Amino acid sequence: MTPRMANVYGWLLLMPAAILLIAFTHWPTVATLISSVYSPGTPVRPARFIGLDNYRLLVDDPVFIQAALNNLWFAIGTVVPSIALAILMAIWVNENIPGRGLLRLAYFTPTILPMVAAANIWLFFYTPDIGLIDQVLALFGSSGRNWLGDPDLVLPSLIVMTIWKEAGFFMIFYLAALQSIPPELREAAMLEGASRWSFFWKVTFPLLMPTTLFVLVNALLNSFKLVDHLFILTKGGPNNASNLLLYYIYETAFSFFDTSYAATITMVLLVLLALLALAKFWLFEKRVHYQ
């Protein structure tokens, strides 16, 4: 095969993936950017170019600011605890303990549940007075609480549910990474008298950094794309206390039919996620070592 034919053959192999990537990733992004600088069109009044007016509206939009702050706290409350819990679970189920297979299945079960089903399970937990959590609290003489109706409790309640849903998924990646670490390293550390904590912090955790970076990026993306649970549990309430950016985008586009403003919020979210991803790669670049 000549070099020219080899290049043609290579491009032909890449073409299906490239077409899908352009059609479902790059073109929608460009179309969203174009829509964000136009007014929403109607059959009576066509869309017209308005420049950055939609972006100026974001600064004075209290719902957008509230949703952005909620999403910030939601990301802080879910990303780090989910990763920490996933590491602990992976280390435990990686040990040679009785019932290890069942324990792994139990940890992974929340992940395979559909999001709507998981939300309905937690809706039963959080139901005031008759929910499981309030019934358990009643055994200890504590009064019930409106977990999803209290502005101070609704976001922490969603955070707890999300950690329960995602920690088992991240555990699978850490478990695979732990099983790839040569056992000779642990044997050598034990001969040198290293404690379990010292071995984990100085040997295991650095070797898990590539997995941690991968999980960190995915956990951050997941924290900004939660929308299914809100349909079942809160619909962004009460008083936008649980409103997150993606749900606000959906509500703006499909409830208020302001697709241009929804496109504007989407572009801000895309830029924010891109900057956060670049920042994480820059911060972890010297700490990540690929074998």
Secondary structure, DSSP 8 states (H G I E B T S, - for coil): --HHHHHHHHHHHHHHHHHHHIIIIIHHHHHHHHHHTB----SSS---B-TTHHHHHHHT-HHHHHHHHHHHHHHHHHHHHHHHHHHHHHHHHHS--TTHHHHHHHHHHHHHS-HHHHHHHHHHHHSTTTSHHHHHHHHTT-----TTT-TTTHHHHHHHHHHHHHHHHHHHHHHHHHHTS-HHHHHHHHHTT--HHHHIIIIIHHHTHHHHHHHHHHHHHHHT---HHHHHHTTT-STTTT--HHHHHHIIIIIS--HHHHHHHHHHHHHHHHHHHHHHHHHHTTT----
